[in-house]
């Protein structure tokens, strides 16, 4: 019976190791997705206009502190822009002087969303402050900013509980770790859903021009991959803790008998 118990302990240990690895990978993916600017990408088929006078005015408006949602979205359309949770970027020629010939040497310039930008109201007609507040887009934007930090916070708290469990040499706290990872997965899944819904609603207000193509980028894909990893880690943590508790109860009953 002791050999059987050792096999069971090895099985639980293997499950916990796999769960920890999945948790670590999902945390890395989540942190990378938050810190990068490729959640959504725009590709224009006519970038030549970027070197015209109109193109230069688009850049100036994009980097202006007074730029509203319509202004910077139009620049994203026309300048091969990318959008992250914290920054928006456009691709422009390195040498943009009026007397310089057009060249293919391009550079990416970014501007960060301020904290007030993250909580700013979205309008029914982007750029028109008199059109009223679009509550759906406003709260979707705020949630997509808050949810990733809640997700990472839950996983870090779960890891802390896991360390305490190791110190106590008990699997029981692993249930709490699993529950926290499950909640983190829900937050990540909610983040992905909010971002997709926000993009779709924005494009209904500001349709893509015919010569512009939009697609979700690799930062968005990292968040999409992170969610199932969190759910799998949660399932392994909870399974190991619950099954070990049942086996311990059976072993105790066997010894009493």
VENZI-V463076 format. One record per residue. RES is the residue in three letters. PHI is phi as a letter, one per 40 degrees, with the letter a starting at -180 (* if undefined). OMEGA is omega in degrees with one decimal (999 if undefined). BURIAL is # if it has 9 or more other ideal C-beta (glycine too) atoms within 8 Angstrom, else .. Layout:
res phi omega burial
RES PHI OMEGA BURIAL
RES PHI OMEGA BURIAL
This chain:
res phi omega burial
UNK * 178.9 .
UNK c 176.7 .
UNK c 177.5 .
UNK c 178.9 .
UNK c 178.1 #
UNK c 177.0 .
UNK c 179.1 .
UNK c 178.9 #
UNK c 177.2 .
UNK c 179.2 .
UNK c 178.6 .
UNK c -179.9 #
UNK c 178.5 .
UNK c 178.8 .
UNK c -179.8 #
UNK c 178.7 #
UNK c 179.0 .
UNK c 179.2 #
UNK c 179.3 #
UNK c 178.5 #
UNK c 178.2 .
UNK c 178.8 #
UNK c 179.8 #
UNK c -179.7 .
UNK c -179.3 #
UNK c 177.6 #
UNK c 178.3 #
UNK c 178.7 .
UNK c -177.7 #
UNK c 179.3 #
UNK c 179.2 #
UNK c -179.5 #
UNK c 178.9 #
UNK c -173.6 #
UNK c -178.9 .
UNK b -168.1 #
UNK b -173.8 #
UNK b 174.7 #
UNK c 176.6 #
UNK a -175.9 #
UNK b 175.6 #
UNK b 179.4 #
UNK b 179.0 #
UNK c -179.5 #
UNK c -178.6 .
UNK b -178.1 .
UNK c -177.4 #
UNK c -178.3 .
UNK c 179.2 #
UNK c -177.4 #
UNK c 178.1 .
UNK c 177.7 .
UNK c 177.8 .
UNK c 178.6 .
UNK c 179.3 #
UNK c 177.7 #
UNK c 176.6 .
UNK c 178.9 #
UNK c -176.9 #
UNK c 178.4 .
UNK c -179.6 #
UNK c -177.0 #
UNK c 178.5 .
UNK c 178.4 .
UNK c 179.9 .
UNK c -177.6 .
UNK c 177.3 #
UNK c -174.4 #
UNK c -179.2 #
UNK c -178.2 #
UNK c -176.5 #
UNK c 176.2 #
UNK c 175.9 #
UNK c 177.7 #
UNK c 177.0 #
UNK c 178.8 #
UNK d -168.7 #
UNK c -172.9 #
UNK b 178.2 #
UNK f -174.1 #
UNK c 172.1 #
UNK b -178.0 #
UNK b 173.2 #
UNK b 177.3 #
UNK c -175.6 .
UNK b -175.1 .
UNK b 171.8 #
UNK b -173.5 #
UNK b 172.2 #
UNK b 179.4 #
UNK b -176.6 #
UNK b 174.9 #
UNK c 178.7 #
UNK c -179.1 .
UNK b -174.3 .
UNK b 179.2 #
UNK c -174.7 .
UNK c -177.4 .
UNK c -178.4 .
UNK c 177.9 .
UNK c 177.2 .
UNK d 179.4 .
UNK a -176.5 .
UNK c -179.2 .
UNK c -174.5 .
UNK b 177.0 .
UNK b -179.9 .
UNK b 177.2 .
UNK b -175.3 #
UNK b 172.9 .
UNK b -174.8 .
UNK c 168.6 .
UNK c 176.2 .
UNK c 179.2 .
UNK c 177.4 .
UNK c 176.4 .
UNK c -178.1 .
UNK c -177.5 #
UNK b -179.6 .
UNK c 179.0 .
UNK c 172.3 .
UNK c -174.6 #
UNK b -179.6 #
UNK d 171.6 .
UNK b -176.9 .
UNK d -178.9 #
UNK g -179.5 #
UNK b -175.8 #
UNK c -178.4 .
UNK c -176.2 .
UNK c -179.5 .
UNK g -176.6 .
UNK c 173.6 .
UNK c -173.5 #
UNK c -178.4 .
UNK d -178.1 .
UNK c 179.4 #
UNK c -176.6 #
UNK c 174.0 .
UNK c 179.3 #
UNK c -179.6 #
UNK c 179.6 #
UNK c -179.5 #
UNK c 174.4 #
UNK c -174.2 #
UNK c -171.6 .
UNK d -179.6 #
UNK c 179.0 #
UNK c 175.3 .
UNK c -179.5 #
UNK c -179.9 #
UNK c 178.2 #
UNK c 178.6 .
UNK c 179.6 #
UNK c 178.2 #
UNK c 177.9 #
UNK c 176.6 #
UNK c 177.7 #
UNK c 178.1 #
UNK c 176.4 .
UNK c 177.9 #
UNK c 177.6 #
UNK c 176.5 .
UNK c 178.5 #
UNK c 178.2 #
UNK c -179.9 .
UNK c 180.0 .
UNK c -178.2 .
UNK f 179.9 .
UNK b 177.6 .
UNK c -175.0 #
UNK c 178.4 .
UNK c 179.1 #
UNK c 176.1 #
UNK c 178.4 #
UNK c 177.4 #
UNK c 178.6 #
UNK c 179.4 #
UNK c 179.6 #
UNK c 177.1 #
UNK c 176.7 #
UNK c 177.3 #
UNK c 177.2 #
UNK c 176.9 #
UNK c 176.4 #
UNK c 178.5 .
UNK c 179.0 #
UNK c 177.6 #
UNK c 176.6 #
UNK c 176.9 #
UNK d -179.8 #
UNK c 180.0 #
UNK c 179.4 .
UNK c -178.3 #
UNK c 179.3 #
UNK c 180.0 #
UNK c 179.6 #
UNK c 179.1 #
UNK c -179.7 #
UNK c 178.8 .
UNK c 178.0 #
UNK c -177.9 #
UNK c 171.5 #
UNK c 178.0 .
UNK c -179.4 .
UNK b -177.3 .
UNK c 177.1 .
UNK c 172.9 #
UNK c -176.4 .
UNK c -176.6 .
UNK c -179.0 .
UNK b 178.4 #
UNK b 178.6 .
UNK b 179.8 #
UNK a 176.7 .
UNK c -175.6 #
UNK c -174.0 #
UNK c 176.0 .
UNK c 176.4 #
UNK c -179.9 #
UNK c 177.5 #
UNK c 177.7 #
UNK c 178.9 #
UNK c 179.2 .
UNK c -177.1 #
UNK c -176.4 #
UNK d 179.4 #
UNK c 176.2 .
UNK c 177.7 #
UNK c 178.5 #
UNK c 179.1 #
UNK c 177.2 #
UNK c 178.9 #
UNK c -178.9 #
UNK c -179.6 #
UNK c 178.1 #
UNK c -177.2 #
UNK c 179.9 #
UNK c -177.9 #
UNK c -177.9 #
UNK c -177.7 #
UNK c -178.7 #
UNK c 177.9 #
UNK c 178.8 #
UNK c 178.2 #
UNK c -179.2 .
UNK c 178.0 #
UNK c 178.3 .
UNK c 178.6 .
UNK c 179.7 .
UNK c 178.6 #
UNK c 178.8 .
UNK c 178.6 .
UNK c -178.9 .
UNK c 177.6 .
UNK c 180.0 .
UNK c 999 .
